[in-house]
Amino acid sequence: MVHQYKLNNYNIVLDTCSGAVHVVDEVAYDVIALYSEHTPEEIVAALLEKYAGRPDVTAEELRQCMEDVEGLKRAGKLWSPDNYAPLAGTFKERSGDIVKALCLHVAHTCNLNCAYCFASQGKFHGERALMSFEVGKQALDFLMDHSGSRRNLEVDFFGGEPLMNWEVVKRLVAYARSVEGERGKNFRFTLTTNGMLVDGEVIDFCNREMSNVVLSLDGRKETHDRLRVDYAGRGSYDTVVPKFRRFVEVRGGKNYYMRGTFTHANPEFTKDLFHMAELGFTQLSMEPVVCAPGDPAALTPEDIGIVKEQYELLAKDMLRREKEGKPITFYHYMLDLTGGPCIYKRISGCGSGTEYMAVTPWGDLYPCHQFVGEERWKLGDVWQGVTNTELREEFRGCNAYARPECADCWARLWCSGGCAANAYHASGSIRGIYEPGCELFRKRIECAIMLKAAEAEL
């Protein structure tokens, strides 16, 4: 399958199965568009008519272009065969029951009362609770015990607000560091925080121990304070921004992300993203809200069109900033077109429910943080391991080829079939799709590839 699009004066051709990206001139773009369903004579006739005013477009040049296209086809760089479908059901089977990452819900409570919170203000539709050290320690032991020969393990401290259980976070990191050498493991820790409890100790500890930190900021003060409020209804912008600026400064401006959420109230999210850049933050992420369709914050079909335009605006502005020597990074535009991701990742996706799981304060295991609190999705616990093996097999079957709707999608090996949680909440099945999310993902990939093409010319 081949996908063609024009963006920012670039004519881009993608080959779905090989991953090849071609940036071509307008004539070659048209030749490729006609190549599969027309004879050479038809192509020559059509394009000579289209480019009648251009003396450089001759029948000879068009035939040479077609030979080049045929050469790319023979080399497997255009219309390459899909040899991956037979592998889709076997990749996760080969990894067995290996677990490589956990999301530790150290706090099912929060000091903010954000109206759009998918986690029900940190409670995840249940009771408020803090994870004990004993439960967290067992979770780390479970991860080491079930990681096989895998050395590098990942743990994200999550909530609610994980800093509300800060002492346990520190003890768990200390425990992991004390045993990782003898167990032949290497822990990579991350932390996601709303910033309200950030202080010098938190900053210093995270800079020593956290490979990455995710800092929640929605952008401009009026945007952030609209929904990210405390239980008295007061906005949190003025409290967290100075803390975040200090955090990033001490961290050396590396290994962090400012993570915002945009809603129906601000589909023109670049205004908020650029505000973050004005504050000095350069590692940025903005995510569409996750909520029920009837929620006032939910994106409408009209919003989706605006957001797609915003993605293009962002990509073009990022090029401008790079030329001026003031680059910013946008999480969803981070692509490696030469070395990754590997075909396993392209087919199998994030590994939720198999290689990656979320752990509640009580030690229950769920496929990921977006399923926590829904009893139907409980996999087991950190003492007995995965006992709901049927559910684990259901997730093992999730891949880029498991959804009929993905069969004709050029982006299926970029998204690996999409998010199982979004699919479930939109369609009632983890093998369904969330079409607005698909639409936005495809636009992000188009913008990201255009950026790579433009950067190659800088």
HUVENQUI-V700435 format. One record per residue. SS is DSSP state (H for helix, E for strand, C for the rest). NEAR is the number of other ideal C-beta (glycine too) atoms within 8 Angstrom. D_CENTER is the distance of its C-alpha to the mean C-alpha in Angstrom with 2 decimals. Layout:
ss:near:d_center
SS:NEAR:D_CENTER
SS:NEAR:D_CENTER
This chain:
ss:near:d_center
C:9:23.73
E:12:23.53
E:9:21.57
E:11:23.18
E:6:22.43
E:8:23.89
E:10:22.15
C:9:23.79
C:3:26.79
E:10:24.96
E:11:25.68
E:16:22.82
E:14:23.15
E:12:20.50
E:15:21.71
C:13:19.35
C:11:20.62
C:8:21.56
C:9:18.58
C:11:21.32
E:12:20.91
E:12:24.22
E:8:25.17
E:10:28.61
C:6:31.42
H:7:32.25
H:12:34.89
H:12:32.82
H:13:30.05
H:10:32.74
H:14:34.22
H:14:30.98
H:7:30.56
H:12:34.10
H:10:34.33
C:6:33.50
C:4:35.79
C:9:38.65
C:5:41.47
H:8:41.92
H:6:44.86
H:9:42.93
H:14:40.18
H:11:42.83
H:8:44.71
H:10:41.75
H:14:40.45
H:12:43.94
H:7:44.42
H:7:41.14
C:9:41.80
C:6:45.57
C:3:45.76
C:6:44.17
C:4:46.69
C:5:44.06
C:10:42.72
C:8:45.33
H:7:45.67
H:6:45.77
H:10:42.56
H:15:40.80
H:10:42.09
H:8:40.92
H:11:37.44
H:12:37.53
H:8:38.63
H:9:35.66
H:13:33.32
H:8:35.17
H:8:34.82
H:11:31.02
H:10:31.18
H:6:33.47
C:6:31.21
C:8:28.29
C:10:26.36
C:12:26.94
C:7:27.11
C:11:26.41
C:5:27.06
C:8:24.44
C:7:25.45
C:13:22.34
H:7:23.06
H:7:25.69
H:10:23.37
C:13:20.63
C:10:22.62
C:8:23.77
H:12:20.91
H:12:20.09
H:8:23.85
H:6:24.51
C:8:22.44
C:6:24.58
C:7:23.76
C:10:22.14
C:13:19.79
C:11:17.79
E:13:15.80
E:15:16.66
E:13:15.48
E:13:18.91
E:16:19.74
E:16:22.56
E:17:23.31
E:15:23.42
C:13:24.83
C:15:23.99
C:10:26.16
C:13:24.49
C:9:24.88
C:10:21.95
C:7:22.80
C:11:19.34
C:9:18.24
C:7:16.78
C:13:18.42
C:9:21.81
C:9:22.37
C:14:21.29
C:13:23.77
C:12:21.47
C:6:24.44
C:7:26.80
C:5:28.87
C:6:28.07
E:11:28.13
E:11:27.49
C:15:26.80
C:8:29.89
H:10:30.02
H:6:31.51
H:13:28.65
H:14:26.09
H:10:28.31
H:11:28.55
H:13:24.78
H:13:24.66
H:9:27.63
H:13:26.01
H:13:23.03
H:11:25.52
H:6:27.81
C:10:25.27
C:12:23.44
C:6:26.23
C:4:26.68
C:8:23.15
C:7:23.69
E:8:20.40
E:14:19.00
E:11:16.22
E:15:16.93
E:12:15.16
E:13:17.78
E:12:16.70
E:16:18.65
C:15:20.10
C:15:21.00
H:15:21.32
H:12:23.86
H:13:26.24
H:12:26.68
H:10:26.73
H:6:29.72
H:13:28.15
H:13:24.99
H:9:27.39
H:10:29.51
H:15:26.71
H:12:25.57
H:8:29.26
H:11:29.78
H:12:26.93
H:9:28.27
H:6:31.76
H:10:31.10
H:11:28.34
H:5:31.04
H:5:33.36
H:7:30.65
C:6:29.28
C:11:25.78
E:7:23.61
E:11:21.39
E:9:18.33
E:13:17.97
E:13:15.50
E:13:16.42
E:12:15.03
E:14:17.94
C:11:19.32
C:14:21.85
C:12:25.04
C:11:26.44
C:12:25.37
C:7:28.56
H:5:29.87
H:6:29.81
H:12:26.15
H:13:25.31
H:9:27.55
H:11:26.38
H:12:22.66
H:9:23.52
H:6:25.41
H:8:23.25
E:12:19.58
E:6:17.51
E:9:15.01
E:14:15.38
E:12:13.27
E:14:15.76
E:12:15.67
C:15:17.28
C:13:17.20
C:15:19.25
C:8:22.95
H:8:25.34
H:6:26.17
H:12:22.58
H:15:21.67
H:11:25.02
H:9:24.95
H:11:22.85
C:13:22.21
E:13:25.79
C:10:27.85
C:6:30.18
C:5:32.87
C:6:30.74
C:6:30.49
E:10:27.51
C:15:25.76
H:11:25.04
H:8:28.30
H:9:27.82
H:15:24.33
H:10:24.19
H:8:27.06
H:11:25.62
H:14:22.22
H:11:24.15
H:9:26.26
H:15:23.41
H:12:21.74
H:8:25.22
H:9:26.27
C:13:23.06
C:5:23.94
C:8:21.01
C:6:18.72
C:7:16.06
E:13:14.83
E:11:12.44
E:12:13.90
E:13:11.62
E:16:13.17
E:10:13.26
E:14:15.14
C:12:17.53
H:10:20.49
H:6:22.35
H:11:20.35
C:11:18.58
C:7:19.79
C:13:17.10
H:10:17.88
H:11:21.05
H:16:19.26
H:14:16.85
H:9:20.00
H:10:21.84
H:13:19.55
H:12:20.33
H:6:23.98
C:8:23.85
C:7:23.00
C:12:19.31
C:9:17.56
E:12:14.13
E:15:12.37
E:12:9.44
E:12:10.36
E:9:8.96
E:10:11.28
C:13:13.55
C:8:13.61
C:8:17.34
C:5:20.25
C:4:21.33
C:4:24.53
C:9:23.14
C:4:24.28
C:11:20.81
C:12:19.36
C:11:18.46
C:7:21.31
H:6:21.54
H:6:23.06
H:10:20.17
H:12:17.76
H:8:20.12
H:10:20.18
H:15:16.43
H:11:16.42
H:8:19.29
H:12:17.55
H:12:14.75
H:12:17.76
H:9:19.62
H:13:16.94
H:15:16.77
H:9:20.56
H:10:20.93
H:13:18.77
H:12:21.25
H:8:24.09
H:11:23.01
H:11:22.64
H:7:26.12
C:6:27.48
C:5:26.24
C:6:23.96
C:8:20.41
C:10:17.25
E:9:13.72
E:12:10.82
H:10:7.40
H:7:6.21
H:13:9.59
C:8:9.61
C:8:11.11
C:7:13.96
C:7:16.28
C:3:18.94
C:3:17.83
C:5:14.61
C:5:12.72
C:6:15.71
H:7:16.84
H:7:16.42
H:10:12.64
H:13:12.80
H:15:15.03
H:12:14.20
C:14:10.45
C:7:9.23
C:11:12.91
E:13:13.10
C:15:16.84
C:12:17.97
C:9:16.61
E:14:14.64
E:14:16.40
E:14:16.95
E:15:20.47
C:14:22.43
C:12:25.23
C:7:27.65
C:12:26.00
E:9:24.80
E:13:21.94
E:15:19.29
C:14:16.50
C:15:13.83
H:10:14.17
H:10:13.91
H:12:16.98
C:13:19.04
C:11:22.39
C:8:22.80
H:5:25.54
H:4:25.07
H:10:21.88
E:10:23.55
E:13:23.54
E:10:26.20
E:10:26.59
C:11:26.56
C:7:30.30
C:5:30.69
E:10:27.27
E:9:25.84
C:8:28.76
C:9:27.13
H:7:26.79
H:6:26.82
H:12:23.57
H:13:22.02
H:8:23.32
H:10:21.84
H:13:18.31
H:10:19.43
C:9:20.19
C:13:16.72
C:14:15.64
C:16:15.35
C:13:19.08
C:10:19.52
C:13:19.12
H:4:22.04
H:7:20.25
H:13:17.96
C:8:21.10
C:4:21.68
C:9:18.17
C:9:17.77
C:11:13.96
H:13:14.09
H:11:13.76
H:8:10.63
H:11:8.72
C:14:11.17
C:12:12.41
C:15:9.55
C:9:9.15
H:14:12.64
H:12:13.03
H:12:12.43
H:16:14.71
H:12:17.25
H:8:17.53
H:10:17.95
H:8:20.18
C:4:21.53
C:7:20.23
C:10:17.20
C:8:18.20
C:12:18.20
C:12:15.80
C:13:14.68
H:7:16.06
H:10:15.08
H:13:11.37
H:13:12.27
H:10:14.26
H:13:11.79
H:12:9.28
H:11:12.45
H:12:13.52
H:11:10.57
H:12:11.17
H:11:14.83
H:14:14.65
H:13:12.81
H:13:15.46
H:13:18.17
H:12:17.37
H:11:17.84
H:12:21.02
H:11:22.30
H:9:21.62
C:6:23.68
C:5:26.57
C:6:26.49
